């Protein structure tokens, strides 16, 4: 699986950005996709997830502000980010794992992706106050 992110940039607090992740080689019927972010000096953390059935899960810090979606026809994953805050500044990565995933446990999802995930190269998001 190959993943390529795009759409990052610099915005002011309260602004919006939409990240895209073009996926190729994801031919399995069951899979899980996710967006992660890593700020300087911090660990990479999961932000939002979606499975092959369209079910989603979000980190508490982004609920109500971020929306994950996928366009299967275009093999593209999106992350719509609204009401951005300076704390959202980070490098954002998309990732994929094949097989079924349990969206009820963010901790388990993070471990699953770290162990078995395919990752993109990342796109930088900077939010200024």
Buried (B, 14 or more C-beta within 10 A) or exposed (E): BEBBBEBBEEBEEEBEBEBBBBBEEBEEEEBBBBBBBBBEEEEBBBBBBBBBEEEBBBBEEBEEBBBBBBEEEEEBBBBBBBEBBEEBBBBBBBBBBBEEBEBEEBEEBBEBBBEBBBBBEBBEBBBEE
